[in-house]
């Protein structure tokens, strides 16, 4: 089976291997166990491979390079208009070779892929919509257009669209799904985990953790403000940042200017193993993001009993069971700080949220994820099998 992937994720080529953003590649490697060949259509970056990147494990990977493009300014739109025809031709040629088409959405490449796939109604398809599928969410027009095309069963045929959360009035090709990071063998004894959490909780220092892109959309500044508010109330607080992005220099300068180096540290992009240690040694993960799909870092933190503090976007309220397994941030500082203090001041509340977080997250393992992917590939292929 030739499995054609249309994605906006930038790829790098080093040592005769293709690399890309680690969590995305690790997921695609699971799909790769059940297909014969990967054919990837994506932008190729000249940047060096970083600690957060991973390589494809599939033995048969071919790559078709297309230009990256953006639609956020008038100049970029003009440039994109010049490049889009050739990109669509590349996508079309790749889809002609496909036994299965896989779109990664939302994104500009996902949008073009969603349009071009209309010309291939008989080829089995899947689309992974990694953003917020909530129909009430305020989103860019390109995201709304992708969602409309993908959910239109007249234009989009023979496709399962994987989305995060369950939403009313969804079309029949929309399938609630999830993602995963850890396997069954990564699970530790819950009694042992609770004992470790209790020992951590009894420490005088509150350890906060931010994992993600340092950008305005993820709101890392709010994490700093919340930590400072707690410090002003007399708490000993440490805030660790893992990730990189456009706001890193400004965050670093602020920490130096306010002389917060002893309590706030920017570690940049790190490996999966280092991030896991951070989850295990932190009380709370804070993710005050403006938009998410299924925030993988929230599920990862919960797997280790690290209690999430996250905004109520997309399926996050369901993940947190409406605060049974964490705290939904209101982005109102006094309110959030007071409610966080209530958790910090009560051992039983903290341990309850921590244990329930781990119990829920450990339902969604890589083993379960792979079994669902395998079933999905078989289900999507069935209509073609019947016709032949």
DABELSUL-V464145 format. One record per residue. N is the residue number from 1. RES is the residue in one letter. SS is DSSP state (h for helix, s for strand, l for the rest). PHI is phi in whole degrees, 0 to 359 (none if undefined). D_CENTER is the distance of its C-alpha to the mean C-alpha in Angstrom with 1 decimal. Layout:
{{N RES SS PHI D_CENTER} {N RES SS PHI D_CENTER}}
//
This chain:
{{1 X l none 27.0} {2 X s 269 25.6} {3 X s 256 21.9} {4 X s 264 21.1} {5 X s 249 17.6} {6 X s 251 17.3} {7 X l 214 14.4} {8 X l 272 14.2} {9 X l 296 12.5} {10 X l 294 15.5} {11 X s 245 17.2} {12 X s 236 19.8} {13 X s 241 22.9} {14 X s 218 24.6} {15 X l 52 27.0} {16 X l 61 27.0} {17 X s 225 23.3} {18 X s 262 20.3} {19 X s 242 17.4} {20 X s 201 14.0} {21 X s 309 10.6} {22 X h 309 10.7} {23 X h 302 7.6} {24 X h 294 8.2} {25 X h 295 11.9} {26 X h 299 12.0} {27 X h 293 10.7} {28 X h 293 13.3} {29 X h 296 15.8} {30 X h 290 15.9} {31 X h 301 16.7} {32 X h 297 19.1} {33 X l 294 21.2} {34 X l 241 22.4} {35 X l 227 23.2} {36 X l 277 26.0} {37 X s 214 24.7} {38 X s 264 21.6} {39 X s 237 22.5} {40 X s 255 19.8} {41 X s 246 20.3} {42 X s 196 18.4} {43 X l 289 19.4} {44 X s 249 20.9} {45 X l 260 20.6} {46 X l 267 23.5} {47 X l 292 21.5} {48 X l 286 21.9} {49 X l 294 19.5} {50 X l 248 17.9} {51 X l 296 17.0} {52 X l 272 13.2} {53 X s 266 14.1} {54 X s 224 15.2} {55 X s 253 17.7} {56 X l 291 18.1} {57 X l 265 20.4} {58 X l 292 21.9} {59 X l 284 25.6} {60 X l 236 25.8} {61 X s 241 23.5} {62 X s 243 24.8} {63 X s 224 23.3} {64 X s 242 24.4} {65 X s 282 23.7} {66 X l 229 23.3} {67 X l 284 23.4} {68 X l 287 20.4} {69 X l 213 21.2} {70 X l 223 20.3} {71 X l 233 22.0} {72 X l 268 21.9} {73 X l 219 25.6} {74 X h 298 28.8} {75 X h 295 29.3} {76 X h 294 25.9} {77 X h 297 26.7} {78 X h 298 30.1} {79 X h 295 28.7} {80 X h 297 26.1} {81 X h 299 29.0} {82 X h 284 30.7} {83 X h 268 27.9} {84 X h 301 26.5} {85 X h 303 29.5} {86 X h 292 29.2} {87 X h 295 25.4} {88 X h 296 26.2} {89 X h 296 29.0} {90 X h 297 26.8} {91 X h 296 24.4} {92 X h 299 27.5} {93 X h 296 29.1} {94 X h 294 26.0} {95 X h 293 25.8} {96 X h 298 29.6} {97 X l 269 29.0} {98 X l 276 26.3} {99 X l 264 26.7} {100 X s 208 23.2} {101 X s 256 21.0} {102 X s 233 17.2} {103 X s 259 15.5} {104 X s 253 11.9} {105 X s 232 11.6} {106 X l 279 11.7} {107 X l 162 13.4} {108 X h 295 17.0} {109 X h 293 17.3} {110 X h 299 15.8} {111 X h 296 18.4} {112 X h 296 21.2} {113 X h 298 20.2} {114 X h 295 20.3} {115 X h 285 23.8} {116 X h 292 25.2} {117 X h 297 24.2} {118 X h 302 26.7} {119 X h 282 29.4} {120 X l 232 28.5} {121 X l 292 28.8} {122 X l 264 30.0} {123 X l 274 27.3} {124 X s 300 24.7} {125 X s 218 21.2} {126 X s 225 17.7} {127 X s 228 14.9} {128 X s 259 11.2} {129 X s 266 10.3} {130 X l 274 6.6} {131 X l 263 8.0} {132 X l 276 10.6} {133 X l 274 13.3} {134 X l 307 15.7} {135 X l 296 18.9} {136 X l 269 20.1} {137 X l 289 17.4} {138 X l 277 18.7} {139 X l 220 17.0} {140 X l 300 18.3} {141 X h 301 20.9} {142 X h 294 19.1} {143 X h 292 16.2} {144 X h 297 18.9} {145 X h 294 20.8} {146 X h 301 18.1} {147 X h 298 17.7} {148 X h 293 21.5} {149 X h 296 22.1} {150 X h 295 19.7} {151 X h 271 21.2} {152 X l 274 24.7} {153 X l 285 26.2} {154 X l 278 29.2} {155 X l 281 27.3} {156 X l 250 24.5} {157 X l 245 26.3} {158 X l 61 25.5} {159 X s 228 21.8} {160 X s 253 19.3} {161 X s 256 16.3} {162 X s 269 13.4} {163 X s 233 12.0} {164 X s 264 10.5} {165 X l 96 13.6} {166 X l 249 17.3} {167 X l 234 19.0} {168 X l 294 22.7} {169 X l 63 24.5} {170 X l 283 21.9} {171 X l 288 23.6} {172 X l 291 24.3} {173 X l 268 21.8} {174 X s 269 18.7} {175 X s 237 17.3} {176 X s 300 15.2} {177 X s 219 12.7} {178 X l 208 10.1} {179 X l 221 8.3} {180 X l 210 9.8} {181 X l 235 10.6} {182 X l 249 14.2} {183 X l 257 17.3} {184 X h 302 20.5} {185 X h 289 22.3} {186 X h 280 20.0} {187 X l 295 21.2} {188 X l 250 23.9} {189 X l 297 26.6} {190 X h 295 25.7} {191 X h 296 29.1} {192 X h 293 28.6} {193 X h 298 25.1} {194 X h 295 26.8} {195 X h 296 29.7} {196 X h 294 27.5} {197 X h 295 25.8} {198 X h 297 29.2} {199 X h 298 30.5} {200 X h 293 27.5} {201 X h 296 28.1} {202 X l 284 31.8} {203 X l 290 31.2} {204 X l 286 32.2} {205 X s 269 29.2} {206 X s 273 26.1} {207 X s 255 23.0} {208 X s 258 20.0} {209 X s 224 16.7} {210 X s 240 14.2} {211 X s 233 11.2} {212 X l 153 9.2} {213 X l 289 10.7} {214 X l 274 14.3} {215 X l 222 14.7} {216 X l 298 16.4} {217 X l 295 13.5} {218 X l 273 12.0} {219 X l 56 15.7} {220 X h 296 16.4} {221 X h 297 20.0} {222 X h 293 19.9} {223 X h 297 19.0} {224 X h 296 22.1} {225 X h 297 24.2} {226 X h 293 23.5} {227 X h 296 24.4} {228 X h 296 27.5} {229 X h 299 28.6} {230 X h 295 28.6} {231 X h 297 30.6} {232 X h 294 33.0} {233 X l 271 33.6} {234 X l 98 34.6} {235 X l 275 31.6} {236 X s 273 30.8} {237 X s 230 27.1} {238 X s 237 24.9} {239 X s 234 21.6} {240 X s 252 19.6} {241 X s 250 16.9} {242 X s 237 14.6} {243 X l 141 13.1} {244 X l 223 14.9} {245 X l 160 15.4} {246 X l 296 18.2} {247 X l 267 19.2} {248 X h 298 19.8} {249 X h 298 23.5} {250 X h 296 24.2} {251 X h 296 22.6} {252 X h 297 24.6} {253 X h 296 27.7} {254 X h 296 27.4} {255 X h 299 27.2} {256 X h 291 30.2} {257 X h 299 32.1} {258 X l 270 31.7} {259 X l 56 32.5} {260 X l 254 29.4} {261 X l 300 28.9} {262 X l 282 30.0} {263 X l 237 27.4} {264 X s 224 24.3} {265 X s 225 23.0} {266 X s 258 20.5} {267 X l 263 19.6} {268 X l 72 17.4} {269 X l 288 15.0} {270 X l 226 15.9} {271 X l 287 15.7} {272 X h 304 13.9} {273 X h 293 17.4} {274 X h 292 17.9} {275 X h 297 14.8} {276 X h 299 15.9} {277 X h 298 19.3} {278 X h 295 18.0} {279 X h 300 16.5} {280 X h 293 19.8} {281 X l 252 21.9} {282 X l 245 20.4} {283 X l 285 21.4} {284 X s 225 18.6} {285 X s 263 15.0} {286 X s 244 15.0} {287 X s 223 12.2} {288 X l 273 14.4} {289 X l 291 11.8} {290 X l 281 13.5} {291 X l 209 10.8} {292 X l 210 7.5} {293 X l 255 6.7} {294 X l 248 6.0} {295 X l 295 4.9} {296 X h 300 4.8} {297 X h 295 7.3} {298 X h 293 9.4} {299 X h 297 10.0} {300 X h 296 10.7} {301 X h 300 13.1} {302 X h 298 14.7} {303 X h 303 15.4} {304 X l 258 17.7} {305 X l 79 19.1} {306 X l 280 17.7} {307 X s 285 18.0} {308 X s 276 15.1} {309 X s 243 16.3} {310 X s 218 14.0} {311 X s 286 14.8} {312 X l 275 15.5} {313 X l 247 13.2} {314 X l 52 12.1} {315 X l 266 12.3} {316 X h 301 12.2} {317 X h 304 16.0} {318 X h 290 16.1} {319 X h 302 13.8} {320 X l 269 16.3} {321 X l 49 19.2} {322 X l 50 20.4} {323 X l 85 20.8} {324 X l 292 22.2} {325 X l 245 19.3} {326 X s 170 18.6} {327 X s 227 19.4} {328 X s 271 18.3} {329 X s 287 18.9} {330 X l 267 21.3} {331 X l 60 21.2} {332 X l 245 24.9} {333 X h 304 25.7} {334 X h 298 28.8} {335 X h 295 27.4} {336 X h 295 24.2} {337 X h 295 26.3} {338 X h 297 28.9} {339 X h 291 26.7} {340 X h 292 25.0} {341 X h 300 28.6} {342 X h 298 29.4} {343 X h 288 26.8} {344 X h 299 27.9} {345 X l 273 31.5} {346 X l 224 31.3} {347 X h 301 30.7} {348 X h 295 30.6} {349 X h 296 28.0} {350 X h 299 25.6} {351 X h 295 26.3} {352 X h 297 25.9} {353 X h 296 22.4} {354 X h 296 21.5} {355 X h 294 23.0} {356 X h 295 21.6} {357 X h 299 18.1} {358 X h 295 18.7} {359 X h 300 20.5} {360 X h 290 17.8} {361 X h 298 14.8} {362 X l 284 17.2} {363 X l 285 17.7} {364 X l 252 14.4} {365 X l 267 15.2} {366 X h 298 14.7} {367 X h 298 18.3} {368 X h 293 17.7} {369 X h 300 14.7} {370 X h 296 17.1} {371 X h 297 19.9} {372 X h 289 18.1} {373 X h 297 17.2} {374 X h 300 20.8} {375 X h 297 22.2} {376 X h 296 20.2} {377 X h 300 21.5} {378 X h 292 24.9} {379 X h 295 24.8} {380 X h 294 23.8} {381 X h 283 26.6} {382 X h 303 29.2} {383 X h 303 30.5} {384 X h 292 31.3} {385 X h 301 33.0} {386 X h 293 35.1} {387 X h 293 36.3} {388 X l 286 37.3}}
//
